Amino acid sequence: QVQLAESGGGLVQAGESLRLSCAASGNIFSINAMGWYRQAPGGQREFVATIIRSGGTTYADSVKGRFTISRDNAKNTVYLQMSRLKPEDTAIYYCSAHSYSGSNNYWGRGTQVTVSS
């Protein structure tokens, strides 16, 4: 099993930046993809970004050019650097981890990001 611990959420003004971190522990050797999802108030959980162990990344159109996902395999940690934040980015951000086979998926408890106008 894998445990995920997010940190770095907070309250910022529009246009400012924030960096989220997610530390993985447990059976991290089985993990290939890690990523971030978010859920706005009253909304559905949506994809934000993913990164695989070799470094390949994928982003949602809504965050392309503003968010950067990175991964430090030695530290078992994934990051989400968020810049030029918008009020519509306000959500609970969840870290995710996925095994090579796709048979095991893990979720963090979430960290709140609030962007004021």
N, C-alpha and C positions, 0 to 999 in steps of 0.2 A: 504494500500500500504506500501511498504518497500523501504527504501533508503539505499544504500550501499556506503561506502566511503573507498577506499583503500589507503594505504600509505606504505612507506618503500622501494620502488624501488630505484635503483641507478646503478652505474657503479662499478664493482668489477673485480678483476683478477681471473682467473681459480684457483680453489682450495679454494677460500675464501667463506665466509658465508654471508647470508643476511636474514633478517626477515621481512616478510610482515604482515600487519595488515589490518583488514577489520571491520569497525564498522557499525552495522546495527541500523537503527532507523525507527520509524513508528510502524506499526502493526507487531511487532516482535513475538507476541504470536502465530501467525499462522505458523511460520517457524519451520521446523524440520531439514532438511538437509541444510548445507552450504558447500561451496567448492571453489576450485580454478581451473580455466581453463587458458590456455595460447595460444597466437597466435604469431608465429614467423614471421619475415618479409617474405611476399609472401606466407605464409602458411595458413592452416586452423586452426580454434580454436580447441584445443584438451584438453581433460580431464587431470587434474593433480592429484587432491585429493579431497575427500569429508569427511565430518564428520556429524553424526546425533546428535540430542540433548542429547541422552544417552551416547555418547562418541565413538561409533563405527566408525572406519575409513576405507577408501579404497584408494589405491594409484595406479597410473599408473606404469607399469613395469619400465619405464624409470627413475623414481625418487625414487623407493623403496630403502630404506637403506640410502638415502641422505636427503630426505625431511620429515618433520614431521608436520602434521596438528593438531591443537588443538583449543579448544573452551572454552570461558569463558561466560557461559550463563548469569551470573549476570551483566556482562559488555556488553552483546550483541555483542561480538567481536570474530572473528575467526582469527587465526594466521597461517602462513606458515613459518616454520623455514627451510631454505635452506642451506645445507652445501655441501662441495666439489663440488661447482658449476663448470659447464662445459660451453664452448662457445655455445654448442647447447641448453643450457637453456635460451639463449637470446630470449626474447619475451616480449610482453605486457601481464601482468598477470591480469586476471579479477576475481573478487570475485563474487560468485553466492549464491543465497538463494532460497529454494524451500519449498512450503507448504506441510503439511501432505498429502493432497489429490493429490498433484501434479498439481493442476489446476492453480497455480500461481507461476511464476518463475521470479526472479529479477536478474539484473546484475549491477555491478559497472562500473565505467567509465574506469578502467584499470590503472595500474602503470607499468612503463617501467623498465625492468631488463636487463642490458647489462653485459655480461661476456666476458672479453678480454682474448686472449690466451697469 
